[in-house]
């Protein structure tokens, strides 16, 4: 059974209690140095209470404070429950040291202030949208933060020294830092995805990083420099030259350059520090040149015994999520038969895929490249057949100008379907023609046919033929 303990005036040296019990202080409660209070579920310090922790307070449930002038003391607060915890009340709960150790997470529905050292041991800290803050007072610090241990919400920092804000999105910690403060200042910080108003730009910016930004609001103080960073393994970075990366701030309705010189590698990690800023706000990375797009250098398909072997080569891969391998029996309607994860190394990459499905005539393949933001593009179309498509069943005069001349050496006569594709796989001519054995035929080309490489296909139920055609003008 849950029990409540009402404390009016008590000095505590060491108290242990059942985890379902709760402390409610409406008097004068002090935990002396070396003493500890542990095993309680909820701890409430009412508006009539006076609480000072100079020892150790362990809370496994809700922590609440309504005392208007609470002292931080010199002790340590441990939030170490096994189920989700929250911080509540109408007034900031103040502690000297803080240890957060709850893998189920802690939600701040009230401000929680740290004057000494905060140790992230386990679990995320989430702040409400009011907003409420995890407050780091002047001279405070923290340790142990990471992807599974950071603040998904608002962090406040007070003081005149630089600080790295342990913020993120509950999946990754994406910290941002201040440095070279000109005086005592107060900053509020939160991390966001994706970036807002990315098309509102002022020169020299031509683009900003679209998938993340930080809101760093200066409440008071002088100037400071801001250090932004990227980590391609967590949030994909654009493929730009290091020399073309700038820090950027959203002000006056536009993303504006705030200078800086970046260092690092866009395929891994890097940083950039801004000029000294008086007023801040939303900040992210800006670029003074456009990112280099993916180049699909080649795509080939080869029929081996029982297998269609596909290969494609890329370079400048950045922000590519994966490749869909698509198949078609007519060269126009494609379905996805598999996918391959992109490596995003930025270097030359070779990809392979084997399709072991049986063939029925000619099969067509293409590669669909899909970016992390959902944008996509297609490769050229490649065709394979179980038969020898480059046999001597037909002879085609090559190159051609206004018409394609074909001689039938297949030993068969009758109706043949024909199709002509351009180098991009687009069908530009189709029909059927009657051909006699050892006879010939002429296929006039459309007047608008441009010079270049084309693919001619001839087929009936017994014969299949495919050959490249060079059109000259």
N, C-alpha and C positions, 0 to 999 in steps of 0.2 A: 504493500500500500504506500502511495506517495505521501510524504510528510513535509510540512512547512515549518521552518524554524524562524521565529520572529526575534530579531536582536535589537534591543533598545540601547544598551551601553555595555560594550564588552571589548576587552583586549585579548586577542587570541595568540597563543603560542603554537599549538598544534591541535588540529581537529580532523578526525576521519569520520566519514558518515556513509550511509547507504547511498548508492548512486541515484535512487529515486527521491531522496530528500532534497529540499531547496532552502536557500538562505534568503530572507527578506530583511534588509536592514532599514530601520526607521529611526535609529539612534546614532550613537557614536561607535564606529567599529574600526579597529586598527589591527593589522597583522604585523607583528614585530619582525625585525631582521632575524633570519634563521628559522622562523616559524612558517607553517604551511597550513592551508585549508584545502582539503581535497575530498573527492568522493561524492560531492554534491552534484545534483542535476542542474537546476537553474540558480542563478545568483541575481538578486534584484537589490539595487540601492535606490530607495525611494527619494522623493523630493525633500523629505524631512530628515534623511540620513546624512551622515558624514562618514566617509570611508577613506582610509589610507592603507595602501598595501606596501609594506616595506619588506615583506617576505615572499611567500609563494601562494598564489591562488589558482587552483585547478577547477575549471568549470567544464562540464560535459554537456550542458544544455544551453538554454538561452541566457545571455548576459545582458542585463538591463541597468541603465543609470538615468536618474532624473535629478540628481544633485547638481545645482547650478554652478558651484565653484569647486568641483572635485579636484583634489591634488593627485599628481601623478605618482607620488611616493618614490621609493627606490627599489621596489620589488619586481617580481615577474608574474605576468598573467599567462596561464597555460590554457589554451582552448584546444582540448584534446578528446572531444567526444568521438563516439563510434558511428553516430548517425548525424545527419545535417544539423548544424548549429546556426544561431543567429545572434546578432547584437541589436538590442532594442533600447527604448527609452526616449526621453525628450531632450537629454543633455549629453554632450560628448563623454564617453567613458575614456578615462586617461590612465595610462600605465607607463611605467618606466621601461621595462623590458617586456617583450611579447614573444611567445612561442605558439605558432599555429601548427597543429598536428592532428588534422582530421581529413582523412581521404574522402569523406562524403561531402566536404565543403563547408564554408562559413559564409553566411550572407549578412552584410552590413545594412540594417535598416535604421541605423544611427551611426554617427561618426565614432571612430575608434582611433585614439591618439597614442603615438609612441614617442617617448622622449629619449630612450636609450637605444637598445638593439632589438630588432625584430628578426627572429629566426624562422624561416620557412622550413618546416620539417616534412609536412605532407598536406596535400589538398589545395584547392583553389579558394580564393577569396572573391566573392561577388558583391558588388555594391548596388544598391537600389537605384532606380531612375530619378529619385527626388531632386538632385542626387545626394547620396551620402558618401563620405570619404574615409579612406584609410589615410590618416594624417601622420606625416613624419615631421616632428618638431625640429627646431634648430639643433644641430649637433647629433641628430639621430642617424641610424644606419640600418642596413639589413644584410642578411646572408642566406644562401641556400635556395634562391629562387630558380625556376626553370619552367619547362613547358607544362609540367603537371603541378607547378607550385608558383603561382603568380596572381596578380589582381586582374580580374575580368571586370573592369569598371573604373571608377575614379580614384586617383591618388593625389593627395595634396602634399606639397613640400614647402616648408617655411625655413628661412635662413639665408645666409650669405655665401654658402659654399656650393660647389657643383654637386649634382645628384643624378643618378640614373634611375628612372622610373620603372618599377617592375610590372609593367602592364602587358596585356595580351588579350587573346580572344577565346580562352579556355582550351584551345588546341595547341597554340604556340605562344611562348613569351616573346614579345616584340618590344624590347626596351628602347627608350629614348633618353638622352642625357642633356643636362645643362652644364655650362662651365663658364668661368671668367665673369661671374656676377659682379656688377659694379656696386652693389649694396645689398642689404637685407631685402629679400623678396618673398613673395608667395605665389606659387604656381599650382594650377590644377591640370591634371593630365589624364587622358583616356585614349585608347587605341580603337580604330574603326576599320572595317572593310565593307564595301569597296570605297574608293575615293569619290567624293561628290564634285559636281561641276567641272569635269575634266576638260571640257572644251572652252572654258573661260580662261584665256591665257593672255599674258602680255609678253612682248619681246624681251629677251631673246628666247623664251620658252616656246617650244613647238609641241610639247607633250609633257604630261606628268604621269607618274606611276599610278596606274588605274586601280590596283587591287589592294592598296592599304594607305592609311594616313593616320596621323596623330593629331589630336586636339590638345594644344598646350596653351592654356589661358593664363595670362599674367594678371593676378588680382592686384598686386602692388609691387613696387620695387623699381630698380633701374634697368640696365641693359644686361644681356646675357647672350652667349653663343649656344647654338643648338646642334647636337650631333645626331644625325640620322644614320640608319644602317640598312643593309639588305642582307638577306640570307636565302639564297636561291633554293635550298633544299626545303625550306619552310613555305615561303611565299615567292613564287617565281619572279625573277628579275628580268627586265627587258634587255635585249641584246643591243646595247649602245656602247659607244666608246667611253672609256673612263673619263677622258678629258671633256666630254660633253655632258657630264652629270653635274647638276647644280642642286642646291637646296632650294625649296620653294615654299612660299607662304600664301595662304588665301586671305586676301585683304582687298577691300573696296570692290568686291564682286568678281575678282580675278585671281588666278594663280600667278604669283610674281616671284621672280628670282631673288633669293637672298644670298647668292654667291656661294663661295666655298670651293675647295679643290678635293675631289674624291680620290680614294685609294682603295685597292683591292682588285677583285676579279668578278665580272658580272655573272660568271657561271658558278661562283661559290659565294663568297661574302665580301663585304666592303663597307666603308663609312664615308661620310662627308660632314664637315663642320661648317656651319653658316657664318656669315658676318655677324657682328654684334647687333642685336635686335632690341629695340625699345618696346614695341608692342608685338605680341606674337599672335597665336590663334591656331587654325588648322595648318599643319605642315606635312610635306612629303618630299619625295625626290622629283626633280624636274629635269628635262632634257632639252638641249639646244640643237639636237639633230634627231631625226626620226629613227626608231629602232630598225635594225636590219632584219628583213623578213626571212622566213625559212626558204631555203632553196632545195627543191627536189631535183637533184641532178640527173637521175635516170631511174627508169622502172622497166624491168624486163620480166617476161614469163616464158618458161621453157617446159615442154612436156617431156617428162621422163617416164619410165615404166610405171604405170599406175599412179603417177603423181604429177601435179602441176607445181613447178618450183618457181617461186616468185622472189625477186630481189629488187630492192630500191636503195638508192644512195642519197643522203641528205647532207647539208651543211647549214651552219647558222641556226641550229635548232635552239629556240628559246620559247618558253611558255607553251610548248606543244604538249597536249595531254596524252594522246595516243593516236594510233593509225588504225582505221577500219580497213580490212581487206574485203573488197566487194566483188561479186561474181555475177555474170549475166550470160544468158543463152542467145540473146539477140543483139547485144551491143547497145541497148538503150535502157532496159529495165534491170537495175542492179539490186542485189540483196547482200547484206553483210554476212560473211561466213566466219569471221574471226577478227581479232584485234591484237595489236602489239603496242606495248607501252613505250613512249618516247624517252630517250635518254637525256636530251637537253644538255649535251656537253658543250655545244657551240662549235665542235670540231666536225670533221668528216665522219659520218656514221653509215654503216652497212646494216641493212635489215633483211631478214629472210622469213619466208612463210611457205609451208607445204600444204597443198590442198589434195587430199587423197580420195576425193569423191569421183565416181566413175564419170567418164565423158560421154556425151551424146552429141556427136558432131563437133562443132567449134564452140569453145568457151572463151568468154571475154573477162578480163580482170581490170580493176583500177584500185588505186589507193586513195582513201579519204583521210586527209590530215585534219585533226580536230584540236584546236587550242583549248587552254584551260578556261578561257572566257566563253567558249561555245562557238567561236568562229571556225570555219572550215574551208578547205579547198581540195580539189581533186587532181590526181595525176593524169597523164595520158592513159589511153586504153591499150592494153596488150591482149593478144589472142593466142590460143593454143588449140591443137587438135591431136587426136591419137594417131592420125595418119600423117604422112609426109606432105606438108603444105607447100614444100618447095620442089616437088617432083617435076618431071618433064611432061605432065599430062597436057599442058598448054604452053604455048610460046607467045610471049607478049613483047611487042616491039617497044624498046625503051631507049632514050626518053621519048616523051610525047609532047604534042603542042595543042592541037584542037580536038583530037580524038584518040581513043585507045584501040589499037589493032591487035586482035587475038587470033591465033591459029590453034585448032583443036587437034591434039595428038593423043587423046585419051583412049582411042579405040571405041568410043561411044558416040552416039549422036542423039539429038533430041533437045529438050528444053533445059536450060541452065539458068539459075538465079544468079544475079550479079549485084554487088554492092561496092561502093567506093567511099572510103573514109579519108578525111584529112589527117594530118599528123597529131592533132588534138583528139582524135577519136570521133569526130563529128561526122555523121552520115550525110554525104552531099549528093549521092546519086544511087539509085537502085532500080531494078526492073528484072525482066527475064528475056532471054534471047534463044532462038532456035539455031543449033549448030550441027553441021554434018561432020562426020569423021573425016579428018584430014582437010576440013574446010576452015574457013575463017569468017570473022565478023568484025565490024567497026562500031565502037560505042562513042558517039559524039559527046564531048565535054560541055557542060554549061558555059556560057560565054563569060561568066564572072569568075571562072575557076582561076585562082591565083597560082603563080609558080611555087613549086615546093614538092615535098614528099607526100605521096598518098598510098593507101593500101587498097588493092583490088582483091575482091573475093569472088570466086565462082564455085557453085555447088549444085548438085542434085542428090538424089538418094543413094548414088553409088560413088560419086567423085566429089572431092573437096580440093580447092586450090586457093592459094593466097600468095600475093607477091607485091613488093614495093614498086611504085610507079614514080618516075621523076617527070614532073610537068615543067616544061620550059616555056617562056614567053618571049 
